[in-house]
Amino acid sequence: MRLGVGEDHSFVAAFRRLLTTLRRAKPYWYLMAVSGAAFRLQIHCNGWRMNSTDAMTGFDLTGGLFEAFGLRCERLWVCGEPQRLARARTRIIENLARGWPTIGLGMDGRGFHGVIVGAITDENMLALDYSARGRTHEVLQRLVWCYHLLTAITASHSEEDHIRQAFALALRLATTSRAASFHLGADAYSYWHATLTNPDHHNPLGNDWRVRERNDGNYWLYISLLDARRAAEQFCRWVARRLPAAAPFAIPLADHYAVIAATLEPLLTAQTVRPAAHINAARPWTMHERRKQALVLQHVADVEQRAAVLVRELHALLQDSGAA
């Protein structure tokens, strides 16, 4: 599994593949924006949990994304339970016969989304997902946590509606501080900064599963934030071309997101921010490195605040139907 090589939001990546199968293809960056994922920073209030970036947790991004493309969907939690899996399998096979793929979570035993694209037999299904890019693999059904099953397909919303939805979500995400047990936006930046600089949260030589999970969570949050803001930049530049009236706001907004991405990237290149597998007694994650990351996040949070002003203005402009 390779992180940080693009399309790092596994639900949106799976949704892109689903749309392509349905002949409604859109770029990854476009779907990141329409879902709101391009604009979200979300961190669990009890640590840097990797599920903080999942589309279904906290501020749920999935329903609006399906609706935006005219898709009705049922979320079915199976969690490896045999009877639920049997019912889900039957419906997945029926949908495949219609040419409808199914998004699933945990199909390879990891916490990522993929899309079921075919079946060998009723017992053996094939999927594409984050950790098997460009090829199919067999679904480990006993490990599946959740499926998103299509129930109907209707007309997709227009690009103008998608643009309005994207910036309405961007504004909500910038002005909402909590969603269930998760910090959002400015609150998430503050929490992340505080935990990075708190010595009680720092155990450089710890090697139990809790420490490894926390360290991987920090790395995954950082990678996901970079991926999200790169997508936000691409979307804003496209909007500026698509809607000239929006360009005076969309171009400087894109520039802000470009600054955020450029600010985040060097710490990954230098491996100041790195996964748990690269943190050990020979090279511990030092408090000095944590403070470097905290300073970067503080700068990024300041840029986010300036971006939020433009998001508000752009959202207001788009409420005028004549602007789109």
TORKOL-4160 file (C-alpha; in steps of 0.2 Angstrom, whole numbers, padded with zeros to 4 digits, m for minus):
324
<pt num="1" X="0000" Y="0000" Z="0000"/>
<pt num="2" X="0007" Y="0017" Z="m0005"/>
<pt num="3" X="0002" Y="0033" Z="0003"/>
<pt num="4" X="0004" Y="0050" Z="m0004"/>
<pt num="5" X="0004" Y="0046" Z="m0023"/>
<pt num="6" X="m0013" Y="0054" Z="m0027"/>
<pt num="7" X="m0031" Y="0050" Z="m0025"/>
<pt num="8" X="m0028" Y="0047" Z="m0006"/>
<pt num="9" X="m0046" Y="0049" Z="m0001"/>
<pt num="10" X="m0051" Y="0031" Z="m0004"/>
<pt num="11" X="m0070" Y="0034" Z="m0004"/>
<pt num="12" X="m0069" Y="0047" Z="m0017"/>
<pt num="13" X="m0057" Y="0037" Z="m0027"/>
<pt num="14" X="m0069" Y="0022" Z="m0027"/>
<pt num="15" X="m0083" Y="0033" Z="m0031"/>
<pt num="16" X="m0074" Y="0040" Z="m0046"/>
<pt num="17" X="m0072" Y="0022" Z="m0052"/>
<pt num="18" X="m0090" Y="0019" Z="m0049"/>
<pt num="19" X="m0095" Y="0034" Z="m0060"/>
<pt num="20" X="m0083" Y="0029" Z="m0074"/>
<pt num="21" X="m0092" Y="0012" Z="m0074"/>
<pt num="22" X="m0109" Y="0021" Z="m0075"/>
<pt num="23" X="m0102" Y="0032" Z="m0089"/>
<pt num="24" X="m0103" Y="0047" Z="m0079"/>
<pt num="25" X="m0085" Y="0050" Z="m0077"/>
<pt num="26" X="m0078" Y="0065" Z="m0067"/>
<pt num="27" X="m0060" Y="0069" Z="m0062"/>
<pt num="28" X="m0055" Y="0065" Z="m0044"/>
<pt num="29" X="m0052" Y="0083" Z="m0039"/>
<pt num="30" X="m0070" Y="0087" Z="m0045"/>
<pt num="31" X="m0077" Y="0074" Z="m0034"/>
<pt num="32" X="m0067" Y="0079" Z="m0020"/>
<pt num="33" X="m0074" Y="0096" Z="m0021"/>
<pt num="34" X="m0092" Y="0091" Z="m0024"/>
<pt num="35" X="m0091" Y="0079" Z="m0009"/>
<pt num="36" X="m0083" Y="0093" Z="0002"/>
<pt num="37" X="m0068" Y="0082" Z="0005"/>
<pt num="38" X="m0057" Y="0094" Z="m0003"/>
<pt num="39" X="m0061" Y="0107" Z="0010"/>
<pt num="40" X="m0063" Y="0096" Z="0026"/>
<pt num="41" X="m0050" Y="0094" Z="0040"/>
<pt num="42" X="m0057" Y="0083" Z="0053"/>
<pt num="43" X="m0049" Y="0075" Z="0068"/>
<pt num="44" X="m0056" Y="0064" Z="0082"/>
<pt num="45" X="m0056" Y="0072" Z="0099"/>
<pt num="46" X="m0048" Y="0057" Z="0107"/>
<pt num="47" X="m0032" Y="0056" Z="0096"/>
<pt num="48" X="m0026" Y="0056" Z="0079"/>
<pt num="49" X="m0036" Y="0042" Z="0073"/>
<pt num="50" X="m0035" Y="0037" Z="0054"/>
<pt num="51" X="m0054" Y="0036" Z="0053"/>
<pt num="52" X="m0054" Y="0055" Z="0055"/>
<pt num="53" X="m0052" Y="0056" Z="0036"/>
<pt num="54" X="m0065" Y="0043" Z="0032"/>
<pt num="55" X="m0080" Y="0050" Z="0022"/>
<pt num="56" X="m0093" Y="0042" Z="0033"/>
<pt num="57" X="m0087" Y="0048" Z="0050"/>
<pt num="58" X="m0091" Y="0064" Z="0059"/>
<pt num="59" X="m0097" Y="0076" Z="0045"/>
<pt num="60" X="m0103" Y="0063" Z="0033"/>
<pt num="61" X="m0099" Y="0067" Z="0015"/>
<pt num="62" X="m0106" Y="0052" Z="0006"/>
<pt num="63" X="m0125" Y="0056" Z="0005"/>
<pt num="64" X="m0123" Y="0073" Z="m0004"/>
<pt num="65" X="m0110" Y="0065" Z="m0016"/>
<pt num="66" X="m0122" Y="0051" Z="m0022"/>
<pt num="67" X="m0137" Y="0063" Z="m0023"/>
<pt num="68" X="m0126" Y="0076" Z="m0034"/>
<pt num="69" X="m0125" Y="0062" Z="m0047"/>
<pt num="70" X="m0142" Y="0056" Z="m0047"/>
<pt num="71" X="m0138" Y="0040" Z="m0037"/>
<pt num="72" X="m0149" Y="0033" Z="m0023"/>
<pt num="73" X="m0139" Y="0022" Z="m0011"/>
<pt num="74" X="m0142" Y="0011" Z="0004"/>
<pt num="75" X="m0128" Y="0009" Z="0017"/>
<pt num="76" X="m0127" Y="m0008" Z="0024"/>
<pt num="77" X="m0116" Y="m0012" Z="0039"/>
<pt num="78" X="m0111" Y="m0030" Z="0039"/>
<pt num="79" X="m0095" Y="m0031" Z="0050"/>
<pt num="80" X="m0092" Y="m0049" Z="0044"/>
<pt num="81" X="m0108" Y="m0056" Z="0051"/>
<pt num="82" X="m0113" Y="m0071" Z="0040"/>
<pt num="83" X="m0131" Y="m0068" Z="0038"/>
<pt num="84" X="m0129" Y="m0050" Z="0033"/>
<pt num="85" X="m0115" Y="m0054" Z="0021"/>
<pt num="86" X="m0126" Y="m0067" Z="0013"/>
<pt num="87" X="m0140" Y="m0054" Z="0010"/>
<pt num="88" X="m0127" Y="m0041" Z="0004"/>
<pt num="89" X="m0119" Y="m0054" Z="m0008"/>
<pt num="90" X="m0136" Y="m0057" Z="m0016"/>
<pt num="91" X="m0139" Y="m0039" Z="m0019"/>
<pt num="92" X="m0122" Y="m0036" Z="m0025"/>
<pt num="93" X="m0123" Y="m0049" Z="m0038"/>
<pt num="94" X="m0140" Y="m0043" Z="m0044"/>
<pt num="95" X="m0133" Y="m0025" Z="m0045"/>
<pt num="96" X="m0118" Y="m0032" Z="m0055"/>
<pt num="97" X="m0130" Y="m0040" Z="m0067"/>
<pt num="98" X="m0137" Y="m0022" Z="m0070"/>
<pt num="99" X="m0120" Y="m0015" Z="m0072"/>
<pt num="100" X="m0120" Y="m0007" Z="m0055"/>
<pt num="101" X="m0104" Y="m0008" Z="m0045"/>
<pt num="102" X="m0104" Y="m0008" Z="m0026"/>
<pt num="103" X="m0093" Y="0002" Z="m0014"/>
<pt num="104" X="m0086" Y="m0007" Z="0001"/>
<pt num="105" X="m0076" Y="m0003" Z="0016"/>
<pt num="106" X="m0062" Y="m0015" Z="0022"/>
<pt num="107" X="m0063" Y="m0027" Z="0008"/>
<pt num="108" X="m0044" Y="m0031" Z="0009"/>
<pt num="109" X="m0044" Y="m0031" Z="0028"/>
<pt num="110" X="m0039" Y="m0013" Z="0029"/>
<pt num="111" X="m0048" Y="0003" Z="0033"/>
<pt num="112" X="m0050" Y="0009" Z="0015"/>
<pt num="113" X="m0064" Y="0009" Z="0002"/>
<pt num="114" X="m0065" Y="0000" Z="m0014"/>
<pt num="115" X="m0077" Y="m0004" Z="m0028"/>
<pt num="116" X="m0083" Y="m0021" Z="m0032"/>
<pt num="117" X="m0082" Y="m0023" Z="m0051"/>
<pt num="118" X="m0086" Y="m0041" Z="m0055"/>
<pt num="119" X="m0089" Y="m0059" Z="m0048"/>
<pt num="120" X="m0081" Y="m0075" Z="m0052"/>
<pt num="121" X="m0094" Y="m0085" Z="m0043"/>
<pt num="122" X="m0107" Y="m0081" Z="m0030"/>
<pt num="123" X="m0094" Y="m0083" Z="m0017"/>
<pt num="124" X="m0079" Y="m0074" Z="m0025"/>
<pt num="125" X="m0080" Y="m0056" Z="m0030"/>
<pt num="126" X="m0067" Y="m0045" Z="m0037"/>
<pt num="127" X="m0063" Y="m0027" Z="m0032"/>
<pt num="128" X="m0052" Y="m0012" Z="m0035"/>
<pt num="129" X="m0047" Y="m0002" Z="m0020"/>
<pt num="130" X="m0034" Y="0009" Z="m0013"/>
<pt num="131" X="m0021" Y="m0005" Z="m0009"/>
<pt num="132" X="m0022" Y="m0014" Z="m0026"/>
<pt num="133" X="m0022" Y="0000" Z="m0038"/>
<pt num="134" X="m0024" Y="m0004" Z="m0056"/>
<pt num="135" X="m0028" Y="m0022" Z="m0053"/>
<pt num="136" X="m0042" Y="m0033" Z="m0046"/>
<pt num="137" X="m0041" Y="m0043" Z="m0030"/>
<pt num="138" X="m0052" Y="m0055" Z="m0022"/>
<pt num="139" X="m0064" Y="m0048" Z="m0008"/>
<pt num="140" X="m0060" Y="m0055" Z="0009"/>
<pt num="141" X="m0079" Y="m0054" Z="0013"/>
<pt num="142" X="m0077" Y="m0060" Z="0031"/>
<pt num="143" X="m0067" Y="m0044" Z="0034"/>
<pt num="144" X="m0079" Y="m0032" Z="0026"/>
<pt num="145" X="m0087" Y="m0018" Z="0037"/>
<pt num="146" X="m0099" Y="m0009" Z="0026"/>
<pt num="147" X="m0106" Y="m0009" Z="0008"/>
<pt num="148" X="m0114" Y="0006" Z="m0001"/>
<pt num="149" X="m0127" Y="m0002" Z="m0012"/>
<pt num="150" X="m0135" Y="0007" Z="m0027"/>
<pt num="151" X="m0154" Y="0006" Z="m0027"/>
<pt num="152" X="m0159" Y="0018" Z="m0041"/>
<pt num="153" X="m0151" Y="0029" Z="m0054"/>
<pt num="154" X="m0158" Y="0046" Z="m0060"/>
<pt num="155" X="m0152" Y="0061" Z="m0069"/>
<pt num="156" X="m0136" Y="0069" Z="m0062"/>
<pt num="157" X="m0137" Y="0087" Z="m0056"/>
<pt num="158" X="m0129" Y="0100" Z="m0067"/>
<pt num="159" X="m0111" Y="0107" Z="m0066"/>
<pt num="160" X="m0118" Y="0123" Z="m0059"/>
<pt num="161" X="m0127" Y="0114" Z="m0045"/>
<pt num="162" X="m0111" Y="0104" Z="m0041"/>
<pt num="163" X="m0101" Y="0121" Z="m0040"/>
<pt num="164" X="m0114" Y="0128" Z="m0028"/>
<pt num="165" X="m0114" Y="0112" Z="m0018"/>
<pt num="166" X="m0095" Y="0112" Z="m0016"/>
<pt num="167" X="m0094" Y="0130" Z="m0010"/>
<pt num="168" X="m0109" Y="0128" Z="0002"/>
<pt num="169" X="m0100" Y="0113" Z="0010"/>
<pt num="170" X="m0084" Y="0123" Z="0010"/>
<pt num="171" X="m0092" Y="0136" Z="0020"/>
<pt num="172" X="m0101" Y="0124" Z="0032"/>
<pt num="173" X="m0084" Y="0115" Z="0035"/>
<pt num="174" X="m0075" Y="0132" Z="0038"/>
<pt num="175" X="m0088" Y="0138" Z="0051"/>
<pt num="176" X="m0093" Y="0122" Z="0060"/>
<pt num="177" X="m0082" Y="0117" Z="0075"/>
<pt num="178" X="m0088" Y="0100" Z="0079"/>
<pt num="179" X="m0096" Y="0085" Z="0071"/>
<pt num="180" X="m0101" Y="0071" Z="0083"/>
<pt num="181" X="m0084" Y="0066" Z="0091"/>
<pt num="182" X="m0073" Y="0076" Z="0079"/>
<pt num="183" X="m0065" Y="0093" Z="0078"/>
<pt num="184" X="m0068" Y="0102" Z="0062"/>
<pt num="185" X="m0059" Y="0117" Z="0053"/>
<pt num="186" X="m0050" Y="0129" Z="0065"/>
<pt num="187" X="m0054" Y="0119" Z="0080"/>
<pt num="188" X="m0046" Y="0104" Z="0072"/>
<pt num="189" X="m0030" Y="0114" Z="0068"/>
<pt num="190" X="m0030" Y="0120" Z="0086"/>
<pt num="191" X="m0032" Y="0103" Z="0093"/>
<pt num="192" X="m0019" Y="0095" Z="0081"/>
<pt num="193" X="m0006" Y="0109" Z="0086"/>
<pt num="194" X="m0010" Y="0107" Z="0105"/>
<pt num="195" X="m0007" Y="0088" Z="0105"/>
<pt num="196" X="0009" Y="0090" Z="0094"/>
<pt num="197" X="0017" Y="0102" Z="0107"/>
<pt num="198" X="0011" Y="0093" Z="0122"/>
<pt num="199" X="0025" Y="0083" Z="0130"/>
<pt num="200" X="0012" Y="0071" Z="0138"/>
<pt num="201" X="0006" Y="0066" Z="0121"/>
<pt num="202" X="0024" Y="0062" Z="0116"/>
<pt num="203" X="0032" Y="0045" Z="0118"/>
<pt num="204" X="0047" Y="0044" Z="0106"/>
<pt num="205" X="0052" Y="0027" Z="0110"/>
<pt num="206" X="0035" Y="0019" Z="0113"/>
<pt num="207" X="0032" Y="0004" Z="0102"/>
<pt num="208" X="0015" Y="m0003" Z="0107"/>
<pt num="209" X="0000" Y="m0003" Z="0095"/>
<pt num="210" X="m0007" Y="0013" Z="0103"/>
<pt num="211" X="0008" Y="0023" Z="0099"/>
<pt num="212" X="0010" Y="0016" Z="0082"/>
<pt num="213" X="m0008" Y="0019" Z="0078"/>
<pt num="214" X="m0006" Y="0037" Z="0084"/>
<pt num="215" X="0009" Y="0040" Z="0074"/>
<pt num="216" X="0001" Y="0033" Z="0058"/>
<pt num="217" X="m0014" Y="0043" Z="0061"/>
<pt num="218" X="m0004" Y="0059" Z="0061"/>
<pt num="219" X="0005" Y="0054" Z="0045"/>
<pt num="220" X="m0012" Y="0050" Z="0037"/>
<pt num="221" X="m0020" Y="0066" Z="0042"/>
<pt num="222" X="m0006" Y="0076" Z="0035"/>
<pt num="223" X="m0005" Y="0066" Z="0019"/>
<pt num="224" X="m0024" Y="0068" Z="0017"/>
<pt num="225" X="m0024" Y="0086" Z="0020"/>
<pt num="226" X="m0011" Y="0089" Z="0007"/>
<pt num="227" X="m0021" Y="0078" Z="m0005"/>
<pt num="228" X="m0037" Y="0088" Z="m0001"/>
<pt num="229" X="m0030" Y="0105" Z="m0004"/>
<pt num="230" X="m0022" Y="0101" Z="m0020"/>
<pt num="231" X="m0039" Y="0095" Z="m0026"/>
<pt num="232" X="m0047" Y="0111" Z="m0019"/>
<pt num="233" X="m0034" Y="0121" Z="m0029"/>
<pt num="234" X="m0038" Y="0112" Z="m0045"/>
<pt num="235" X="m0057" Y="0114" Z="m0043"/>
<pt num="236" X="m0056" Y="0133" Z="m0040"/>
<pt num="237" X="m0045" Y="0135" Z="m0055"/>
<pt num="238" X="m0058" Y="0126" Z="m0065"/>
<pt num="239" X="m0072" Y="0136" Z="m0058"/>
<pt num="240" X="m0063" Y="0152" Z="m0063"/>
<pt num="241" X="m0063" Y="0146" Z="m0081"/>
<pt num="242" X="m0080" Y="0139" Z="m0080"/>
<pt num="243" X="m0088" Y="0154" Z="m0072"/>
<pt num="244" X="m0079" Y="0170" Z="m0077"/>
<pt num="245" X="m0090" Y="0180" Z="m0064"/>
<pt num="246" X="m0083" Y="0169" Z="m0050"/>
<pt num="247" X="m0064" Y="0171" Z="m0056"/>
<pt num="248" X="m0060" Y="0187" Z="m0044"/>
<pt num="249" X="m0064" Y="0175" Z="m0029"/>
<pt num="250" X="m0060" Y="0158" Z="m0036"/>
<pt num="251" X="m0042" Y="0162" Z="m0043"/>
<pt num="252" X="m0036" Y="0170" Z="m0026"/>
<pt num="253" X="m0044" Y="0156" Z="m0017"/>
<pt num="254" X="m0035" Y="0143" Z="m0028"/>
<pt num="255" X="m0019" Y="0153" Z="m0024"/>
<pt num="256" X="m0022" Y="0151" Z="m0005"/>
<pt num="257" X="m0024" Y="0132" Z="m0007"/>
<pt num="258" X="m0008" Y="0131" Z="m0018"/>
<pt num="259" X="0001" Y="0140" Z="m0004"/>
<pt num="260" X="m0006" Y="0127" Z="0009"/>
<pt num="261" X="0000" Y="0113" Z="m0002"/>
<pt num="262" X="0017" Y="0120" Z="m0005"/>
<pt num="263" X="0019" Y="0123" Z="0014"/>
<pt num="264" X="0014" Y="0106" Z="0019"/>
<pt num="265" X="0024" Y="0096" Z="0006"/>
<pt num="266" X="0042" Y="0099" Z="0012"/>
<pt num="267" X="0040" Y="0090" Z="0029"/>
<pt num="268" X="0035" Y="0075" Z="0019"/>
<pt num="269" X="0050" Y="0076" Z="0007"/>
<pt num="270" X="0061" Y="0078" Z="0022"/>
<pt num="271" X="0052" Y="0064" Z="0031"/>
<pt num="272" X="0049" Y="0075" Z="0046"/>
<pt num="273" X="0032" Y="0068" Z="0045"/>
<pt num="274" X="0033" Y="0050" Z="0042"/>
<pt num="275" X="0023" Y="0034" Z="0046"/>
<pt num="276" X="0025" Y="0023" Z="0061"/>
<pt num="277" X="0036" Y="0010" Z="0051"/>
<pt num="278" X="0049" Y="0024" Z="0049"/>
<pt num="279" X="0049" Y="0029" Z="0068"/>
<pt num="280" X="0061" Y="0018" Z="0078"/>
<pt num="281" X="0074" Y="0019" Z="0092"/>
<pt num="282" X="0087" Y="0023" Z="0079"/>
<pt num="283" X="0077" Y="0037" Z="0072"/>
<pt num="284" X="0063" Y="0042" Z="0085"/>
<pt num="285" X="0050" Y="0056" Z="0081"/>
<pt num="286" X="0058" Y="0070" Z="0091"/>
<pt num="287" X="0049" Y="0084" Z="0100"/>
<pt num="288" X="0059" Y="0096" Z="0089"/>
<pt num="289" X="0051" Y="0087" Z="0073"/>
<pt num="290" X="0034" Y="0088" Z="0081"/>
<pt num="291" X="0036" Y="0107" Z="0084"/>
<pt num="292" X="0042" Y="0109" Z="0066"/>
<pt num="293" X="0025" Y="0101" Z="0061"/>
<pt num="294" X="0016" Y="0112" Z="0073"/>
<pt num="295" X="0023" Y="0128" Z="0066"/>
<pt num="296" X="0019" Y="0122" Z="0048"/>
<pt num="297" X="0001" Y="0119" Z="0054"/>
<pt num="298" X="0000" Y="0136" Z="0062"/>
<pt num="299" X="0004" Y="0144" Z="0046"/>
<pt num="300" X="m0008" Y="0134" Z="0036"/>
<pt num="301" X="m0022" Y="0137" Z="0048"/>
<pt num="302" X="m0019" Y="0156" Z="0046"/>
<pt num="303" X="m0020" Y="0154" Z="0027"/>
<pt num="304" X="m0036" Y="0144" Z="0029"/>
<pt num="305" X="m0044" Y="0158" Z="0038"/>
<pt num="306" X="m0040" Y="0170" Z="0024"/>
<pt num="307" X="m0047" Y="0157" Z="0012"/>
<pt num="308" X="m0063" Y="0156" Z="0022"/>
<pt num="309" X="m0066" Y="0174" Z="0019"/>
<pt num="310" X="m0066" Y="0171" Z="0000"/>
<pt num="311" X="m0076" Y="0155" Z="0002"/>
<pt num="312" X="m0090" Y="0165" Z="0010"/>
<pt num="313" X="m0089" Y="0179" Z="m0004"/>
<pt num="314" X="m0089" Y="0166" Z="m0017"/>
<pt num="315" X="m0104" Y="0156" Z="m0009"/>
<pt num="316" X="m0114" Y="0172" Z="m0008"/>
<pt num="317" X="m0110" Y="0176" Z="m0027"/>
<pt num="318" X="m0116" Y="0159" Z="m0032"/>
<pt num="319" X="m0133" Y="0161" Z="m0023"/>
<pt num="320" X="m0137" Y="0173" Z="m0037"/>
<pt num="321" X="m0143" Y="0161" Z="m0050"/>
<pt num="322" X="m0137" Y="0173" Z="m0063"/>
<pt num="323" X="m0119" Y="0170" Z="m0058"/>
<pt num="324" X="m0119" Y="0152" Z="m0063"/>
